[in-house]
Amino acid sequence: MEDFDNFPSAARKIDQDRINIDALDDAASLSSVDVVKLTQENAELKKEMQAMESRLKSNMKSIKTFWSPELKKEKAAKIEQEDKFLALHEQYTTLSKEAQVFQYLKVFFMFS
């Protein structure tokens, strides 16, 4: 994402270049060197834009995958399993306490 942070400064540079180009009296006053420089800069900016677009598409795909219906179903199943486990654990705890009470009662009646 840090590449996107630099985007506004790149946009300002483009705007400044536009102002510089607009400030020229006529297009014929551009030398061939200036045209080559502008063409190279244009190509670099296009590459940068394409790289940003590809990263953005990758991020969008990741987001779509993250929120896919299959993932939602898996998450719901996991929550259901956790709820079942908690219910079983609670039952086990209750039964073990009851068994312990019965064991104490058995011992109590044996010695009384």
GUMAR-542684 format. One line per field, with one value per residue: residue number from 1; residue in one letter; x, y, z of N, C-alpha, C in turn. Coordinates in Angstrom, 1 decimal, always signed. Example, Ala and Ser with C-alpha at 12.3 -4.5 7.8 and 13.67 -1.06 7.14 Angstrom:
BEGIN
nr	c(1,2)
rest	c(a,s)
n.c1	c(+13.2,+12.8)
n.c2	c(-5.7,-2.2)
n.c3	c(+7.8,+7.1)
ca.c1	c(+12.3,+13.7)
ca.c2	c(-4.5,-1.1)
ca.c3	c(+7.8,+7.1)
c.c1	c(+13.2,+12.9)
c.c2	c(-3.3,+0.0)
c.c3	c(+7.8,+7.9)
! end
This chain:
BEGIN
nr	c(1,2,3,4,5,6,7,8,9,10,11,12,13,14,15,16,17,18,19,20,21,22,23,24,25,26,27,28,29,30,31,32,33,34,35,36,37,38,39,40,41,42,43,44,45,46,47,48,49,50,51,52,53,54,55,56,57,58,59,60,61,62,63,64,65,66,67,68,69,70,71,72,73,74,75,76,77,78,79,80,81,82,83,84,85,86,87,88,89,90,91,92,93,94,95,96,97,98,99,100,101,102,103,104,105,106,107,108,109,110,111,112)
rest	c(m,e,d,f,d,n,f,p,s,a,a,r,k,i,d,q,d,r,i,n,i,d,a,l,d,d,a,a,s,l,s,s,v,d,v,v,k,l,t,q,e,n,a,e,l,k,k,e,m,q,a,m,e,s,r,l,k,s,n,m,k,s,i,k,t,f,w,s,p,e,l,k,k,e,k,a,a,k,i,e,q,e,d,k,f,l,a,l,h,e,q,y,t,t,l,s,k,e,a,q,v,f,q,y,l,k,v,f,f,m,f,s)
n.c1	c(+0.8,+2.1,+3.0,+0.8,+0.6,+2.5,+1.2,-0.3,+1.8,+2.9,+0.8,+0.7,+3.2,+2.7,+0.6,+2.1,+3.9,+2.1,+1.3,+3.8,+4.0,+1.7,+2.5,+4.2,+4.6,+4.0,+3.5,+5.5,+7.8,+8.9,+11.7,+13.4,+14.6,+13.2,+10.8,+11.5,+12.2,+9.7,+8.2,+9.6,+9.1,+6.4,+6.0,+7.2,+5.5,+3.1,+3.9,+4.2,+1.5,+0.2,+1.4,+0.5,-2.3,-2.3,-1.6,-3.7,-5.8,-5.0,-5.3,-8.1,-9.0,-8.1,-9.7,-12.3,-12.0,-11.6,-14.1,-15.8,-18.6,-18.1,-16.1,-17.6,-19.4,-17.7,-16.7,-19.1,-19.6,-17.4,-17.9,-20.2,-19.2,-17.6,-19.5,-20.8,-18.7,-18.4,-20.8,-20.7,-18.5,-19.4,-21.5,-19.9,-18.4,-20.5,-21.5,-19.2,-18.9,-21.3,-20.8,-18.7,-20.0,-21.7,-19.8,-18.8,-21.1,-21.5,-19.2,-19.7,-22.0,-21.1,-19.4,-21.1)
n.c2	c(-1.2,+1.2,+2.2,+3.5,+5.6,+7.4,+8.3,+10.7,+12.7,+12.1,+12.7,+15.4,+16.1,+15.5,+17.3,+19.7,+19.3,+19.5,+22.2,+23.4,+22.6,+23.7,+26.3,+26.8,+28.6,+27.6,+24.3,+23.7,+24.7,+22.8,+20.9,+18.1,+16.6,+17.2,+16.1,+13.4,+13.0,+13.5,+11.5,+9.2,+9.6,+9.4,+6.8,+5.5,+6.4,+5.1,+2.4,+2.4,+2.9,+0.7,-1.3,-0.6,-1.0,-3.7,-4.7,-3.7,-5.1,-7.7,-7.4,-6.9,-9.4,-11.0,-10.0,-10.7,-13.4,-13.8,-13.2,-15.1,-17.3,-20.0,-19.8,-18.5,-20.4,-22.4,-21.0,-20.8,-23.5,-24.1,-22.5,-23.7,-26.2,-25.5,-24.6,-27.0,-28.4,-26.9,-27.3,-30.1,-30.2,-28.9,-30.7,-32.9,-31.9,-31.4,-34.1,-35.3,-34.1,-34.9,-37.7,-37.7,-36.8,-39.0,-40.9,-40.0,-40.3,-43.1,-44.0,-42.8,-44.1,-46.7,-46.6,-45.9)
n.c3	c(+0.0,+0.4,-2.0,-3.0,-1.4,-2.4,-4.7,-4.8,-4.9,-7.3,-8.9,-8.5,-9.7,-12.3,-12.9,-12.6,-14.7,-16.8,-16.5,-17.1,-19.8,-20.9,-20.5,-22.6,-25.6,-28.1,-29.6,-31.3,-30.3,-28.7,-28.3,-29.9,-28.0,-25.6,-26.3,-26.4,-23.8,-22.5,-23.6,-22.6,-19.9,-19.9,-20.6,-18.4,-16.3,-17.2,-16.9,-14.1,-13.3,-14.4,-12.8,-10.3,-10.7,-11.1,-8.6,-7.1,-8.3,-7.5,-4.7,-4.6,-5.5,-3.4,-1.3,-2.2,-2.2,+0.5,+1.6,+0.5,-0.2,+0.4,+2.4,+4.4,+5.0,+6.0,+8.3,+9.7,+10.2,+11.8,+14.1,+14.9,+15.6,+17.7,+19.5,+20.0,+21.2,+23.6,+24.8,+25.2,+26.9,+29.1,+29.9,+30.5,+32.7,+34.5,+34.8,+35.8,+38.3,+39.5,+39.6,+41.4,+43.7,+44.1,+44.5,+47.0,+48.5,+48.4,+49.8,+52.2,+53.1,+53.2,+55.4,+57.5)
ca.c1	c(+0.0,+2.9,+3.1,-0.3,+0.9,+3.3,+0.4,-0.6,+2.9,+3.1,-0.2,+1.2,+4.2,+2.0,+0.0,+3.2,+4.4,+1.1,+1.4,+5.0,+3.7,+0.8,+3.1,+4.9,+3.8,+3.4,+4.0,+6.6,+9.0,+9.5,+12.9,+13.2,+15.1,+12.1,+9.8,+12.0,+12.1,+8.3,+7.8,+10.1,+8.4,+5.0,+6.2,+7.5,+4.2,+2.2,+4.3,+3.8,+0.1,-0.1,+1.8,-0.5,-3.5,-2.2,-1.6,-5.1,-6.6,-4.6,-5.9,-9.5,-9.3,-7.9,-10.8,-13.4,-11.8,-11.8,-15.5,-16.5,-19.6,-17.5,-15.5,-18.6,-20.0,-16.7,-16.7,-20.3,-19.4,-16.4,-18.6,-21.2,-18.4,-17.1,-20.7,-21.0,-17.7,-18.6,-22.0,-20.2,-17.6,-20.3,-22.1,-18.8,-18.2,-21.7,-21.5,-18.0,-19.3,-22.3,-20.1,-17.9,-21.0,-22.2,-18.7,-18.7,-22.2,-21.2,-18.2,-20.3,-23.0,-20.3,-18.8,-22.0)
ca.c2	c(+0.0,+2.3,+2.7,+4.4,+6.9,+8.3,+8.6,+12.2,+13.5,+11.8,+13.5,+16.8,+16.3,+15.5,+18.6,+20.7,+19.2,+20.1,+23.6,+23.7,+22.4,+24.7,+27.6,+27.0,+29.4,+26.7,+23.0,+23.6,+25.1,+21.6,+20.3,+16.7,+16.1,+17.4,+15.1,+12.1,+13.0,+13.4,+10.1,+8.3,+9.8,+8.9,+5.3,+5.1,+6.6,+4.0,+1.2,+2.5,+2.8,-0.8,-2.1,-0.3,-1.6,-5.2,-4.9,-3.5,-6.3,-8.8,-7.2,-7.1,-10.8,-11.5,-9.6,-11.5,-14.8,-13.8,-13.1,-16.0,-18.0,-21.2,-19.4,-18.2,-21.7,-23.0,-20.3,-21.1,-24.8,-24.0,-21.9,-24.7,-27.2,-24.9,-24.6,-28.4,-28.8,-26.3,-28.0,-31.4,-30.0,-28.5,-31.9,-33.7,-31.3,-31.7,-35.5,-35.7,-33.6,-35.9,-38.9,-37.4,-36.8,-40.4,-41.7,-39.6,-40.9,-44.5,-44.1,-42.4,-45.2,-47.9,-46.5,-45.5)
ca.c3	c(+0.0,+0.5,-3.3,-3.2,-0.7,-3.3,-5.8,-4.9,-5.3,-8.7,-9.6,-8.5,-10.7,-13.6,-13.0,-12.8,-16.1,-17.7,-16.5,-17.9,-21.2,-21.3,-20.5,-23.8,-26.5,-29.1,-29.5,-32.2,-29.6,-28.0,-29.0,-30.0,-26.7,-24.7,-26.7,-26.0,-22.3,-22.2,-24.0,-21.6,-18.6,-20.1,-20.5,-17.0,-15.6,-17.6,-16.2,-12.7,-13.2,-14.6,-11.6,-9.2,-11.1,-10.9,-7.2,-6.7,-8.7,-6.6,-3.4,-4.7,-5.6,-2.1,-0.5,-2.7,-1.7,+2.0,+1.9,-0.3,+0.5,+1.0,+3.6,+5.3,+5.4,+6.9,+9.5,+10.5,+10.7,+12.9,+15.2,+15.4,+16.3,+19.0,+20.4,+20.4,+22.2,+24.8,+25.4,+25.7,+28.0,+30.2,+30.3,+31.2,+34.0,+35.4,+35.1,+36.7,+39.6,+40.0,+39.9,+42.6,+44.8,+44.3,+45.1,+48.4,+49.2,+48.5,+50.8,+53.5,+53.5,+53.6,+56.8,+58.5)
c.c1	c(+0.8,+3.1,+2.0,-0.2,+1.7,+2.4,+0.1,+0.5,+3.2,+2.1,+0.2,+2.2,+3.6,+1.3,+1.0,+3.7,+3.4,+1.1,+2.7,+4.7,+2.8,+1.4,+3.9,+4.0,+3.2,+4.1,+5.3,+7.9,+9.6,+10.6,+12.6,+13.7,+14.0,+11.0,+10.2,+11.8,+10.6,+7.8,+8.3,+9.4,+7.0,+5.0,+6.4,+6.2,+3.2,+2.6,+3.9,+2.3,-0.3,+0.3,+0.9,-1.8,-3.5,-2.2,-3.0,-6.0,-6.3,-5.3,-7.4,-9.8,-9.1,-9.1,-12.0,-13.3,-12.1,-13.3,-16.4,-17.5,-19.1,-16.9,-16.5,-19.2,-19.0,-16.6,-17.9,-20.2,-18.5,-17.1,-19.6,-20.4,-17.9,-18.3,-20.9,-20.0,-17.9,-19.8,-21.5,-19.3,-18.4,-21.0,-21.1,-18.5,-19.3,-21.7,-20.3,-18.3,-20.3,-21.7,-19.3,-18.8,-21.4,-21.1,-18.6,-19.9,-22.0,-20.2,-18.8,-21.2,-22.2,-19.8,-19.9,-22.9)
c.c2	c(+1.3,+3.0,+3.7,+5.7,+7.9,+8.8,+10.1,+13.0,+13.3,+12.6,+14.9,+17.1,+16.3,+16.8,+19.7,+20.6,+19.7,+21.6,+24.1,+23.6,+23.4,+26.1,+27.9,+27.8,+28.6,+25.4,+22.8,+24.0,+23.9,+21.1,+18.8,+16.0,+16.1,+16.3,+13.7,+11.9,+12.7,+12.0,+9.1,+8.4,+9.2,+7.4,+4.8,+5.3,+5.5,+2.7,+1.2,+2.3,+1.4,-1.6,-1.8,-1.0,-3.1,-5.5,-4.7,-4.6,-7.5,-8.6,-7.4,-8.6,-11.5,-11.2,-10.5,-12.9,-14.9,-13.9,-14.0,-16.8,-19.3,-20.9,-19.1,-19.5,-22.4,-22.4,-20.7,-22.5,-24.9,-23.5,-23.0,-25.8,-26.7,-24.9,-26.0,-28.8,-28.2,-26.9,-29.4,-31.2,-29.7,-29.8,-32.8,-33.2,-31.6,-33.2,-35.9,-35.2,-34.5,-37.2,-38.8,-37.4,-38.2,-41.2,-41.3,-40.3,-42.4,-44.8,-43.8,-43.5,-46.5,-47.8,-46.1,-46.7)
c.c3	c(+0.0,-0.9,-3.6,-2.5,-1.5,-4.5,-5.9,-5.3,-6.8,-9.5,-9.6,-9.5,-12.1,-13.9,-13.3,-14.2,-17.1,-17.7,-17.3,-19.4,-21.7,-21.3,-21.8,-24.8,-27.6,-29.1,-30.3,-31.4,-28.8,-28.9,-29.0,-28.7,-25.6,-25.0,-26.3,-24.5,-21.9,-22.5,-23.0,-20.3,-18.7,-20.0,-19.1,-16.1,-15.9,-16.9,-14.7,-12.4,-13.4,-13.4,-10.4,-9.5,-10.8,-9.4,-6.6,-7.1,-7.8,-5.2,-3.5,-4.8,-4.2,-1.2,-0.9,-2.2,-0.2,+2.3,+1.0,+0.4,+1.1,+2.3,+4.7,+5.9,+6.4,+8.2,+10.4,+11.0,+11.9,+14.2,+15.8,+16.1,+17.7,+20.0,+20.9,+21.5,+23.5,+25.6,+26.0,+26.9,+29.3,+30.8,+31.0,+32.6,+35.0,+35.8,+36.0,+38.1,+40.3,+40.4,+41.2,+43.8,+45.1,+44.9,+46.6,+49.2,+49.4,+49.7,+52.2,+54.0,+53.8,+55.0,+57.8,+59.0)
! end
